Amino acid sequence: MLINIDLTRIQDVILPKFYPLLHDTNDMLILRGGRASGKSKFWAQKVVYRILADFNKNIEHRFVILRKSGANCDRSVVSEILGVIKDWGLQRIVDCNKTAKLFSFVNGSQIMCTGVDDPEKTKSLYKPTSLVFEEATEFSYNDLLTIIPSMRGDTGSYQQSVLCFNPISIQNYIFKNFFAGGEKPNITYHLSTFRDNPYVGVDYGKKLEQLIGNNKNLYNILIEGEWGSTEGLIFDYNSYEIIPEWQTPSSETVYGLDFGYVDPTAMTRCGEYKDGFIIDQLYYETNTTVEDLIRRFTGLIDNKNNYIYCDNARPDSIETIYRAGYNAHPCDKGQGSIKSGIDFLLSKKLYITQRSHDIIKELQMYSWKKTKDGDYIDEPLDAFNHSIDSFRYAIVSHFANRVVYKLITGSV
């Protein structure tokens, strides 16, 4: 099958900052950047471009796009690839199976999207042309050491691993293994910011600056794409521990729910565990209505009688959930409740399940406010806290504020 594909104007659709990377063949390409810099769109363009460039050369590419959790593929990697296919008018030569997260081109090339939490799919990787690790900070170094060697054998084209991420903390494995001590050979390092992406609008930077206030650490991370320090973080690395999976709490399981729509709706489950609390991410999605959420409850909540503590600013949503048969209640929230709730959480050890990627990210960014003089004040910045708010509602409402009664009979 011979299909005429004109790529002579490809430079017109690639952001200038990224265009030199289109033909980069190093073993690894590290795309580090601030928010909305265009780096995710670029890797999707590069993957599709490589298929089109070799379309009539009897080369069947197999690109594998990975998230730590397969459940997060739909809202990120699948949508990025779909966007390129639609923008470039390729629908007639690509079968887009959104359910299977598989894009099959008529020349035999494929793009497969999956998570490393699906061991059957990751085991079945066969001669991938390249691997893309989207939100690469969510992975572990061991993940990379396990998956990258699947690129072996002759594929007819160069093989490359792409790490794409917003930097968070110098404690992250990427900094420790690829940045500490200087740049490594056979790796292309690339930094981008929102200024390199004209499509985000001129006001985007101002909105980010308003969100982060005077917090220089968050400015460096979100706007400049630089690695963050632990300075000003509310939860330092001694306050929580990441554990492999959910364990049965020593007390009852309770749920926390922070409503959102433009911002994510976040739901967590919690319980007493060892010397503190175990916390597990269940839901973290934007554009979620309360009706959407109730439909998802069947797979999230084991027992309808378990308490669900919700943001009390949405009494209508709480009532809707309650009428659907779930034990939903407003959380305890009053003057000074955020600070006192944080103090209670800091007095305990938090055990976060490994799959709780958004919780872990928030813990690495949730910060105290900073004055213009550079001094931190005893008040948290209202940002990067959706999951944190959800488990704070549950833990503080159910465990910190409950009254335990003890019957004294006088008998020995």
C-alpha positions in Angstrom: 0.0 0.0 0.0 1.5 3.3 -1.1 0.1 6.4 0.7 1.4 9.9 -0.2 2.4 11.7 3.0 3.7 15.3 2.7 5.9 16.3 5.6 7.6 19.2 3.9 5.9 21.7 6.2 6.3 19.8 9.5 8.3 22.7 11.0 5.2 24.9 10.8 3.3 22.7 13.3 6.1 22.0 15.9 6.9 24.7 18.5 10.3 26.2 17.6 11.7 25.4 21.0 11.1 21.7 20.4 11.7 21.4 16.6 15.5 20.5 16.9 14.5 17.5 19.0 12.3 16.0 16.2 15.3 14.1 14.8 17.2 13.6 18.0 18.4 10.0 18.2 20.1 9.9 21.6 19.4 6.9 23.9 17.3 9.1 26.2 15.5 12.4 25.7 14.6 14.2 29.0 11.8 16.8 28.5 11.8 18.9 31.7 9.6 21.9 31.9 7.2 24.2 33.8 3.4 24.0 33.5 1.9 24.3 30.0 5.3 24.4 28.2 4.1 22.1 25.4 6.4 19.2 26.2 3.7 16.6 26.2 2.3 17.7 22.9 5.7 17.5 21.4 6.4 13.9 22.3 3.0 13.0 20.9 3.9 14.9 17.7 7.3 13.2 17.5 5.9 9.7 17.9 3.3 10.3 15.1 5.9 12.0 12.9 8.3 9.0 13.1 5.5 6.7 12.0 4.6 8.9 9.1 8.3 9.5 8.0 8.8 5.7 7.7 5.3 4.9 6.4 6.3 3.4 3.1 9.7 1.9 4.3 8.3 -1.4 5.5 9.0 -0.4 9.1 6.3 -1.2 11.7 6.9 1.0 14.7 5.7 0.1 18.1 5.6 3.0 20.5 4.7 2.4 24.1 3.4 5.4 26.1 3.5 4.8 29.8 1.9 6.2 33.0 2.6 4.9 36.4 -1.1 4.1 36.6 -3.0 2.9 33.6 -6.2 4.6 34.9 -4.5 8.0 34.2 -3.9 7.2 30.5 -7.2 8.5 29.3 -6.9 12.0 30.7 -3.3 12.5 29.5 -1.5 10.3 27.0 -4.5 9.1 25.0 -5.9 12.7 24.6 -2.5 13.9 23.5 -2.2 11.4 20.7 -5.8 11.9 19.7 -5.2 15.6 19.4 -2.2 15.1 17.0 -4.2 12.6 14.9 -7.1 15.0 14.6 -5.0 18.1 14.1 -3.0 16.5 11.3 -6.1 14.9 9.6 -4.9 11.3 9.9 -8.2 9.7 10.9 -8.4 7.7 7.6 -5.2 5.9 8.2 -5.4 5.3 12.0 -7.8 3.1 13.9 -8.2 4.8 17.3 -9.4 2.2 19.9 -9.8 4.4 23.0 -11.1 1.5 25.1 -7.9 -0.5 24.5 -5.8 2.6 24.4 -4.4 1.4 21.1 -3.7 3.4 17.9 -3.2 1.2 14.8 -1.9 2.7 11.6 -2.8 1.0 8.2 0.9 0.3 7.6 1.1 -1.9 10.8 2.6 0.6 13.1 1.1 1.0 16.6 1.0 3.3 19.6 0.0 1.5 22.8 -0.8 3.4 26.0 -0.6 1.5 29.3 0.4 1.8 33.0 3.1 -0.2 34.8 0.4 -1.3 37.2 -0.8 -3.6 34.4 2.0 -6.3 34.6 0.5 -8.4 31.8 0.9 -5.6 29.3 4.3 -4.5 30.4 5.5 -8.1 30.2 4.2 -8.4 26.7 6.2 -5.5 25.3 7.9 -6.7 22.1 10.5 -4.8 20.3 9.2 -1.3 21.1 10.7 1.4 18.9 10.6 3.8 21.8 9.2 4.3 25.3 7.6 7.5 26.6 7.3 7.9 30.4 4.7 10.6 30.8 4.7 12.3 34.3 8.0 10.5 34.7 8.4 11.7 38.3 5.6 9.2 39.3 7.8 6.2 38.3 10.7 4.7 40.3 14.2 4.2 39.1 13.5 0.5 39.4 10.6 0.9 36.9 13.0 2.3 34.3 15.6 -0.4 35.0 12.9 -3.0 34.4 11.1 -1.6 31.4 13.8 0.1 29.3 15.6 -3.2 28.5 12.5 -4.3 26.6 13.9 -2.2 23.8 16.1 -4.8 22.2 16.6 -6.3 18.8 16.5 -4.6 15.4 13.4 -2.5 14.8 14.6 -0.8 11.7 14.8 2.5 13.5 16.5 4.1 16.5 15.3 3.3 19.9 14.8 6.0 22.5 13.4 6.5 26.0 11.6 9.8 26.6 11.1 11.1 30.1 8.5 13.9 30.3 7.8 15.7 33.5 7.3 18.8 35.6 10.2 18.8 38.1 9.1 18.6 41.7 11.9 18.0 44.3 15.6 17.3 44.3 14.6 14.2 46.3 13.1 12.6 43.2 14.9 9.7 41.6 15.2 11.6 38.3 17.3 14.4 39.9 19.4 11.9 41.8 20.1 9.6 38.8 20.2 12.0 35.9 21.0 15.5 37.1 23.1 15.2 40.3 26.8 15.4 39.4 26.1 16.8 35.9 24.6 15.7 32.6 25.1 12.1 31.6 26.4 10.9 28.1 24.0 9.7 25.4 21.2 11.7 27.0 19.6 14.9 25.5 18.4 17.3 28.2 15.7 19.9 27.3 14.1 22.6 29.4 11.0 24.5 28.4 8.5 26.9 30.0 5.1 28.4 29.2 6.9 31.2 27.4 7.9 28.7 24.7 4.2 27.9 24.1 2.3 30.8 22.5 -1.0 28.9 22.6 -1.4 29.2 26.4 -2.2 32.9 26.3 -0.4 36.0 27.6 -2.2 35.9 31.0 -1.2 32.3 31.9 2.0 33.4 33.7 0.1 36.1 35.7 -2.4 33.5 36.8 0.3 31.1 38.0 2.1 33.9 39.8 -1.2 34.9 41.6 -1.6 31.3 42.6 1.8 30.8 44.2 2.2 34.3 45.6 5.7 35.0 46.9 6.7 31.4 47.1 10.0 31.4 45.2 10.3 27.6 45.4 7.0 27.0 43.7 7.8 29.8 41.2 11.0 27.9 40.2 9.1 24.6 39.8 5.9 25.7 38.1 7.1 28.6 36.0 10.8 28.1 35.4 10.8 24.3 35.3 13.6 24.1 37.8 14.0 21.5 40.6 12.4 22.4 43.9 13.9 22.3 47.3 12.3 21.2 50.6 12.2 24.7 51.9 8.8 25.9 53.0 7.1 22.5 52.5 4.4 21.7 55.1 5.0 17.9 55.0 8.7 17.1 54.9 10.0 13.7 53.9 10.0 12.5 57.5 6.3 13.1 58.0 5.2 10.4 55.6 6.2 7.1 54.2 5.3 5.5 50.8 4.1 1.9 51.2 3.4 -0.7 48.4 -0.3 -1.1 48.8 -3.4 -0.5 51.0 -3.4 -2.4 54.3 -6.4 -3.0 56.5 -6.5 -0.3 59.2 -6.6 -1.1 62.8 -9.9 0.9 63.1 -12.7 1.5 60.6 -12.1 2.8 57.1 -13.4 6.3 56.4 -13.5 8.4 53.2 -12.7 12.0 52.5 -14.1 14.0 49.5 -13.1 17.4 48.2 -15.4 18.6 45.5 -14.2 20.3 42.4 -15.0 20.8 38.7 -12.3 22.9 37.0 -10.1 21.9 39.9 -9.9 18.1 40.5 -12.5 16.3 42.6 -10.4 14.2 45.0 -11.4 11.2 47.1 -9.3 9.2 49.5 -9.8 6.4 52.0 -8.1 6.5 55.4 -7.8 4.6 58.7 -5.6 4.3 61.7 -2.4 2.3 61.0 0.7 1.7 63.1 1.7 5.0 64.7 -0.5 7.2 62.4 -2.8 6.8 59.4 -2.9 4.9 56.1 -4.1 6.9 53.1 -5.0 5.7 49.6 -6.0 7.8 46.6 -9.3 6.6 45.0 -10.3 9.4 42.7 -8.7 12.5 41.2 -10.4 14.0 38.1 -11.5 17.3 36.7 -14.9 18.1 35.1 -16.7 15.7 37.6 -20.3 16.3 38.6 -21.8 14.8 41.7 -23.8 12.4 39.5 -20.6 11.2 37.8 -19.1 10.6 41.2 -22.0 8.6 42.5 -21.8 6.3 39.5 -18.2 5.6 40.3 -18.8 4.9 44.0 -19.7 1.2 43.3 -16.1 0.5 42.5 -14.6 2.8 45.1 -16.6 2.2 48.3 -16.8 -1.3 49.8 -19.4 -0.5 52.5 -22.1 2.2 52.1 -22.3 2.5 55.9 -18.7 3.8 56.1 -18.5 7.5 56.8 -17.7 9.9 53.9 -16.6 13.3 55.1 -17.1 16.0 52.4 -16.3 19.6 51.9 -19.1 21.3 53.8 -19.2 24.2 51.3 -21.3 22.0 49.1 -24.4 20.9 51.2 -26.5 20.2 48.1 -23.9 17.8 46.8 -23.6 16.1 50.2 -27.4 15.7 50.4 -27.4 14.2 46.8 -24.8 11.6 47.9 -26.7 10.9 51.1 -30.0 10.3 49.2 -28.1 7.9 46.9 -27.7 5.7 50.0 -24.2 6.6 51.1 -23.2 7.8 54.6 -22.1 11.3 53.6 -21.6 14.0 56.1 -20.1 17.5 56.1 -16.6 17.7 57.5 -15.7 19.6 60.6 -14.6 23.0 59.4 -14.5 26.3 61.3 -12.2 29.2 62.3 -8.6 27.9 62.2 -9.6 24.4 61.2 -7.2 24.2 58.4 -4.1 25.0 60.5 -5.3 22.9 63.5 -6.0 20.0 61.1 -2.5 20.3 59.6 -1.1 20.3 63.1 -2.9 17.1 63.9 -1.7 15.4 60.7 1.9 16.5 61.4 1.7 14.9 64.9 1.2 11.5 63.2 3.0 9.4 60.7 1.2 9.2 57.3 1.5 6.0 55.2 0.7 6.8 51.6 0.1 4.0 49.1 2.4 3.8 46.2 -0.4 4.3 43.6 -1.5 7.6 45.2 0.5 9.6 42.7 -1.5 12.9 43.0 -1.3 12.8 46.8 2.5 12.3 46.7 2.8 15.2 44.2 0.8 17.5 46.4 2.8 16.6 49.5 5.9 17.6 47.6 4.4 21.0 46.7 2.1 22.0 49.6 3.7 25.0 51.2 3.5 27.7 53.8 2.7 31.2 52.6 5.6 33.6 52.2 5.7 37.3 52.7 7.3 39.9 50.4 10.2 40.0 52.8 10.8 36.3 52.3 9.5 35.1 55.6 7.2 32.1 55.9 4.0 32.6 57.9 1.9 30.0 59.8 -0.7 29.8 57.0 -0.8 27.3 54.1 -0.9 28.4 50.5 -4.3 27.4 49.1 -2.9 25.4 46.2 -1.9 21.8 45.4 -4.0 20.6 48.2 -7.1 18.8 46.8 -6.2 15.3 47.9 -4.6 16.6 51.1 -7.9 18.4 51.9 -9.9 15.3 51.3 -7.9 13.1 53.7 -7.7 16.0 56.2 -11.5 16.2 56.2 -11.8 12.5 57.0 -9.0 12.1 59.5 -9.6 15.2 61.5 -13.4 14.9 61.5 -13.5 11.2 62.4 -10.4 10.7 64.6 -9.2 14.0 65.9 -12.6 15.4 66.9 -14.4 12.3 68.1 -15.2 11.8 71.7 -14.3 8.4 73.2 -16.4 7.4 76.2 -15.1 5.0 78.8 -17.5 3.3 81.2 -16.2 3.2 84.8 -18.1 0.8 87.0 -16.0 1.0 90.1 -15.1 -2.7 90.0 -11.5 -3.8 90.1 
